[in-house]
Amino acid sequence: MTKEEFTKKIIKFECWGFLIIIVILWLDEILDIPAVVFGGQATPINYTESLFETVLVVGLATLVMIMTRQLLERIQYLEGILPVCMFCKKIRKEDQWVPIENYIRDHSAAEFSHSLCPDCREEHYGYLKGSKEKITGPMETISKF
């Protein structure tokens, strides 16, 4: 499913939801549901009030659908199968192999920062475990072994 199809599907569900609300408002006005269900006092049909409520619901529906469309336009996602090198983790893009960080950065709003997980810290810098020497990088200082 493409992004545009996804957006249309969500907008369609929102339209159906607001249409159901409008139908319930009119059914309540015509059938006087509270009087029937709860045995309350019957009220006369007020078309002006129902029309006003309908206009309010349509206005709210329009606002919600505009905001939904704007928010969904901001969402970027990756889909499909990405050919990834099993050793260096580069991704094949057309005839080139690009680092995964570059590919995701170019195809989404994500930014990367590099860090060191505890397993890799142990594997690559385990020899410094008892040392007071610090390994510094641009994002963090690795000193807790």
C-alpha positions as CSV (number, residue, x, y, z in Angstrom):
1,M,0.0,0.0,0.0
2,T,1.5,3.3,-1.0
3,K,1.5,6.4,1.2
4,E,-1.2,8.1,-0.9
5,E,-3.5,5.0,-0.7
6,F,-2.9,4.8,3.1
7,T,-3.8,8.5,3.4
8,K,-7.0,8.1,1.3
9,K,-8.0,5.1,3.4
10,I,-7.7,7.0,6.7
11,I,-9.6,10.0,5.3
12,K,-12.3,7.6,4.1
13,F,-12.7,6.1,7.6
14,E,-12.9,9.5,9.1
15,C,-15.6,10.5,6.6
16,W,-17.6,7.4,7.5
17,G,-17.2,8.1,11.2
18,F,-18.4,11.7,10.9
19,L,-21.3,10.6,8.6
20,I,-22.4,8.1,11.3
21,I,-22.3,10.9,13.9
22,I,-24.5,13.1,11.6
23,V,-27.0,10.3,11.0
24,I,-27.2,9.6,14.8
25,L,-27.9,13.4,15.4
26,W,-30.7,13.4,12.9
27,L,-32.2,10.1,14.1
28,D,-32.1,11.4,17.6
29,E,-34.0,14.6,16.5
30,I,-36.6,12.7,14.4
31,L,-37.1,9.6,16.6
32,D,-36.5,11.4,19.9
33,I,-34.3,8.5,21.2
34,P,-34.1,9.7,24.8
35,A,-37.9,9.8,25.1
36,V,-38.2,6.3,23.6
37,V,-35.3,4.6,25.5
38,F,-35.5,6.4,28.9
39,G,-39.2,7.2,28.9
40,G,-38.6,10.9,29.2
41,Q,-40.8,13.7,28.0
42,A,-41.2,13.9,24.2
43,T,-39.7,16.9,22.6
44,P,-40.8,18.5,19.3
45,I,-38.6,18.2,16.2
46,N,-36.3,21.2,15.9
47,Y,-34.8,21.3,12.4
48,T,-32.9,24.5,13.0
49,E,-31.0,22.9,15.9
50,S,-30.2,19.8,14.0
51,L,-29.1,21.8,11.0
52,F,-26.8,23.8,13.2
53,E,-25.4,20.7,14.9
54,T,-24.8,19.2,11.4
55,V,-22.9,22.3,10.3
56,L,-20.8,22.1,13.4
57,V,-20.0,18.4,12.8
58,V,-19.1,19.1,9.1
59,G,-16.9,22.0,10.1
60,L,-15.1,19.8,12.7
61,A,-14.8,16.9,10.2
62,T,-13.2,19.3,7.7
63,L,-10.7,20.5,10.3
64,V,-9.9,17.0,11.4
65,M,-9.4,15.7,7.8
66,I,-7.2,18.7,6.9
67,M,-5.0,18.1,10.0
68,T,-4.9,14.4,9.3
69,R,-3.7,15.0,5.7
70,Q,-1.1,17.5,6.9
71,L,0.2,15.1,9.5
72,L,0.3,12.1,7.2
73,E,2.3,14.2,4.6
74,R,5.0,14.6,7.3
75,I,5.3,10.9,7.9
76,Q,8.0,9.2,5.9
77,Y,8.4,5.5,6.0
78,L,10.4,2.9,4.2
79,E,8.8,0.0,2.6
80,G,9.8,-3.0,0.4
81,I,12.8,-5.2,0.5
82,L,16.2,-3.5,1.0
83,P,19.2,-5.5,-0.3
84,V,21.7,-5.3,2.6
85,C,25.3,-6.6,2.5
86,M,25.6,-9.2,5.2
87,F,29.1,-8.1,6.2
88,C,29.3,-4.3,6.0
89,K,25.5,-3.6,6.2
90,K,25.6,-1.2,3.1
91,I,22.4,-1.0,1.1
92,R,22.3,-1.5,-2.7
93,K,20.7,1.6,-4.3
94,E,20.4,1.1,-8.0
95,D,24.1,0.3,-8.9
96,Q,25.7,1.7,-5.8
97,W,26.3,0.4,-2.3
98,V,25.6,3.1,0.3
99,P,26.0,3.1,4.1
100,I,22.8,2.3,5.8
101,E,23.0,5.6,7.7
102,N,23.1,7.6,4.5
103,Y,20.2,5.6,2.9
104,I,17.9,6.1,5.9
105,R,18.9,9.7,6.3
106,D,18.1,10.3,2.5
107,H,14.8,8.4,2.6
108,S,13.4,9.6,6.0
109,A,13.6,12.4,8.5
110,A,15.8,10.3,10.8
111,E,19.2,11.5,11.8
112,F,22.0,9.2,13.1
113,S,24.4,9.5,16.0
114,H,26.8,6.8,16.8
115,S,27.3,5.2,20.1
116,L,28.7,2.0,21.5
117,C,26.5,-0.8,22.9
118,P,27.8,-2.8,25.9
119,D,28.6,-5.9,23.9
120,C,30.7,-4.1,21.3
121,R,32.4,-2.0,24.0
122,E,33.4,-5.3,25.7
123,E,34.4,-6.9,22.4
124,H,36.5,-4.0,21.0
125,Y,37.7,-2.2,24.1
126,G,37.6,-4.9,26.7
127,Y,41.4,-4.8,27.1
128,L,40.9,-1.4,28.8
129,K,38.6,-2.9,31.5
130,G,41.0,-2.4,34.4
131,S,42.7,0.7,32.9
132,K,42.1,4.2,34.0
133,E,42.6,5.4,30.4
134,K,39.5,6.9,28.9
135,I,38.3,6.5,25.3
136,T,36.6,9.7,24.1
137,G,34.5,10.2,21.1
138,P,32.4,13.1,19.7
139,M,29.2,12.0,21.5
140,E,30.3,10.4,24.7
141,T,33.1,9.3,26.9
142,I,33.5,5.6,27.4
143,S,35.0,5.1,30.9
144,K,32.7,2.7,32.8
145,F,34.0,-0.8,32.3
